[in-house]
Amino acid sequence: MPRLFTLLAPLLSPLLFLSSALGAAQTGETPHAAVQTVEVKGPRTRLVPYADLFYPMAKAVQQALGGRAALAVQLRPTHQGVRLEDVQVWLEGEHEAIPVARQADGLFVVPVNDRLAEDSGHFLINKKSEDLSVNLVLVPTLPREAWTIGAVRHLLADARGSVGKLLPWYQKPVVWAVTRKLAVSVCSRLRDAPLTLLDGARVVATVRTSEEARNHAQETVFCHRFDGEEGYPESTRVVVPEDAEVLLM
């Protein structure tokens, strides 16, 4: 396991304490596919547990957020000289292995694979584990044309509420304090880029990407945060520009 295991999303940090309970609670089967193998260049290093930790967490997110967000792994170098361009991640059980694709922003979405969870699956990388830190993030998965004020409100409410249901009572006050700050951010590489809010074809407001932040690729972006308290009808559409990205942070 990496010497530095950080969870960037405060929403998810307390779930680490629930791995055993969640693992016992999750059920379901996925159709059997052909056994796969993975060609790996470099060392084969066990990164983090899957069956007992990341699988139950990813499945809990899938069930609670209904495909609107997914759990992803973000890898960062712990010192200079570590290259991430050639990082390979794969999920390996006792009888098969599958590659985990790297997204354009450098994230690896955690698969929900019942078969590999039952097969004592674990994550491996082609780097030394001490060279990387592991962060967990929630990534929105809605198509850009599906974002409305209602979608923002429901996603944030479900994300906040689902964690509370999974936690022991003594952790809930802390989690409430951090999850209430969670927002859906539409981010652009341009400062003050306009975001249009539509009621049908009518423009009801134009907001700007004025808040500087870092995206998952550690690039500087400028965002407008939607916290679910906006005074617009739920049907109001948030027009996400083609060059923008939506982050949950």
C-alpha positions in Angstrom: 0.0 0.0 0.0 1.3 3.5 -0.7 2.9 5.2 2.2 0.7 8.2 1.6 -3.0 7.4 1.1 -4.9 10.6 0.8 -8.6 11.1 0.0 -9.1 14.4 -1.7 -12.8 14.4 -1.6 -13.9 15.0 2.0 -17.2 13.4 1.1 -15.6 10.0 0.8 -13.0 10.0 3.5 -15.2 8.4 6.2 -16.2 5.6 3.9 -12.7 4.1 4.6 -14.0 3.0 8.0 -16.9 1.2 6.4 -15.2 -1.2 4.1 -15.9 -4.4 6.1 -19.6 -3.5 6.7 -20.2 -2.4 3.1 -18.5 -5.4 1.7 -20.8 -7.7 3.6 -23.8 -5.8 2.6 -23.3 -5.6 -1.2 -24.8 -8.3 -3.5 -25.3 -8.8 -7.2 -23.8 -10.5 -10.1 -22.4 -9.4 -13.4 -22.5 -11.5 -16.6 -19.4 -13.6 -17.0 -17.1 -12.4 -19.8 -14.2 -14.1 -21.4 -11.1 -14.4 -19.1 -8.7 -11.5 -19.9 -5.0 -11.1 -19.4 -3.0 -7.8 -19.2 0.4 -7.2 -20.8 2.3 -5.0 -18.3 5.5 -3.2 -18.9 7.6 -2.6 -15.7 7.1 -3.9 -12.2 3.9 -5.5 -10.9 3.1 -3.8 -7.6 0.0 -4.3 -5.5 -1.5 -0.8 -5.0 -4.6 -1.0 -2.9 -7.3 -3.6 -2.0 -10.3 -3.9 -4.3 -12.5 -6.6 -2.9 -12.5 -5.3 0.7 -12.3 -1.6 0.1 -12.7 0.0 -3.3 -15.3 -2.4 -4.7 -17.8 -1.8 -1.8 -17.2 1.9 -1.9 -17.7 2.1 -5.7 -20.8 0.0 -5.6 -22.2 2.1 -2.8 -21.6 5.3 -4.9 -23.2 3.6 -7.9 -26.3 2.6 -6.0 -26.7 5.9 -4.1 -26.1 8.2 -7.0 -27.7 6.3 -9.8 -25.1 6.6 -12.5 -24.8 10.4 -12.0 -21.4 10.1 -10.4 -18.7 7.5 -10.1 -15.8 6.8 -7.8 -12.3 7.4 -9.3 -8.7 7.0 -8.3 -6.2 9.8 -8.8 -2.5 9.0 -8.7 0.1 11.6 -7.9 3.9 11.3 -7.7 5.4 11.5 -4.2 8.7 12.9 -5.5 10.3 14.3 -8.6 11.3 12.0 -11.3 8.2 9.8 -11.2 6.5 9.8 -14.6 2.8 9.3 -14.8 2.4 9.2 -18.6 3.2 5.5 -18.8 1.3 4.4 -15.6 -0.8 1.3 -16.1 -3.4 0.2 -13.6 -5.2 -3.1 -13.7 -7.6 -5.1 -11.6 -6.4 -8.7 -11.0 -8.1 -11.6 -9.3 -7.0 -15.2 -8.9 -8.2 -16.2 -12.3 -8.3 -13.1 -14.5 -7.2 -9.5 -14.9 -8.7 -6.5 -16.7 -7.1 -3.2 -17.5 -8.4 0.0 -16.0 -8.5 2.7 -18.6 -6.9 6.1 -17.9 -9.2 9.0 -18.7 -8.0 12.2 -20.3 -7.8 14.0 -17.0 -5.6 11.2 -15.6 -8.3 9.6 -13.4 -9.0 5.8 -13.3 -12.7 5.1 -12.7 -13.1 2.3 -10.2 -14.9 -0.6 -11.9 -17.9 -2.2 -10.2 -17.1 -5.8 -11.0 -18.8 -8.4 -8.8 -16.9 -11.3 -10.3 -13.4 -9.9 -9.6 -14.5 -8.8 -6.1 -15.5 -12.4 -5.4 -12.2 -13.5 -6.9 -10.1 -11.7 -4.3 -9.4 -8.9 -6.7 -6.8 -6.2 -6.1 -5.4 -3.2 -7.9 -1.9 -3.4 -9.4 0.3 -0.8 -11.0 3.5 -0.9 -13.1 5.3 1.5 -10.6 6.6 1.2 -7.1 3.8 1.9 -4.7 6.0 4.3 -2.6 6.3 6.5 -5.7 2.6 7.3 -5.8 -0.1 8.7 -3.5 -3.7 7.6 -4.0 -6.6 10.0 -3.9 -10.3 9.2 -4.2 -12.6 11.6 -6.0 -16.2 11.7 -7.1 -16.6 12.5 -10.8 -20.0 13.5 -12.3 -21.0 11.3 -15.2 -24.1 13.1 -16.5 -23.9 14.2 -20.2 -23.3 17.9 -20.5 -26.8 18.4 -22.1 -28.5 16.9 -19.0 -27.4 19.5 -16.5 -30.3 21.4 -15.0 -30.7 23.2 -11.7 -32.8 20.2 -10.6 -30.0 17.8 -11.5 -27.5 19.8 -9.5 -29.8 19.9 -6.5 -30.7 16.2 -6.6 -27.1 15.1 -7.1 -25.8 17.2 -4.2 -28.7 16.2 -1.9 -28.1 12.5 -2.7 -24.4 12.7 -2.3 -24.7 14.4 1.1 -27.5 12.2 2.3 -26.1 8.8 1.2 -22.9 9.3 3.1 -24.8 10.0 6.3 -26.7 6.8 6.0 -23.5 4.8 5.7 -21.7 6.3 8.7 -21.7 5.5 12.4 -23.4 8.2 14.4 -20.2 9.7 15.9 -18.8 10.6 12.5 -21.9 12.3 11.1 -21.4 15.8 12.5 -17.9 16.0 10.9 -19.1 14.7 7.6 -22.1 17.1 7.6 -19.7 20.0 8.1 -17.7 19.1 5.0 -20.4 17.8 2.7 -22.5 20.9 3.0 -19.8 22.8 1.2 -19.9 20.4 -1.7 -20.8 22.0 -5.0 -21.1 21.2 -8.7 -18.6 23.4 -10.5 -18.6 24.2 -14.2 -15.0 25.1 -15.1 -13.3 26.7 -18.0 -9.7 27.5 -18.9 -10.9 31.0 -19.5 -11.5 33.4 -16.6 -15.0 34.9 -16.6 -16.3 32.7 -19.4 -20.1 33.1 -19.7 -22.4 30.3 -18.6 -26.0 30.6 -19.8 -29.0 29.5 -17.9 -32.1 28.7 -20.0 -35.8 28.3 -19.4 -36.7 26.7 -22.7 -35.2 29.0 -25.3 -35.3 32.0 -23.0 -32.1 33.2 -21.3 -32.9 33.7 -17.6 -29.3 34.4 -16.4 -25.7 34.5 -17.4 -23.1 33.7 -14.8 -19.3 33.8 -15.0 -16.5 31.3 -14.3 -14.7 33.6 -11.9 -13.3 31.3 -9.1 -9.8 30.0 -9.7 -9.3 26.3 -9.0 -7.4 23.2 -10.0 -9.0 20.4 -12.0 -8.1 16.7 -11.7 -5.2 17.1 -14.2 -3.8 19.8 -11.9 -4.5 22.5 -14.5 -5.6 26.0 -13.6 -9.3 26.5 -14.4 -11.9 29.0 -13.6 -15.2 27.9 -12.2 -18.7 28.8 -11.3 -20.0 26.8 -8.3 -23.6 25.7 -8.1 -24.5 24.7 -4.5 -28.1 23.8 -5.1 -29.5 27.0 -3.5 -29.8 28.9 -6.7 -33.2 30.7 -7.0 -34.2 29.2 -10.3 -36.8 26.5 -11.2 -35.5 22.9 -11.4 -36.1 22.8 -15.1 -33.7 25.6 -15.8 -30.9 24.2 -18.0 -27.3 24.9 -17.3 -25.6 25.3 -20.7 -22.1 23.7 -20.3 -19.8 24.9 -23.1 -17.9 22.4 -25.2 -14.6 23.4 -23.8 -15.8 23.3 -20.1 -15.8 20.5 -17.6 -18.0 19.7 -14.7 -16.4 18.9 -11.3 -17.9 17.8 -8.0 -15.9 19.6 -5.3 
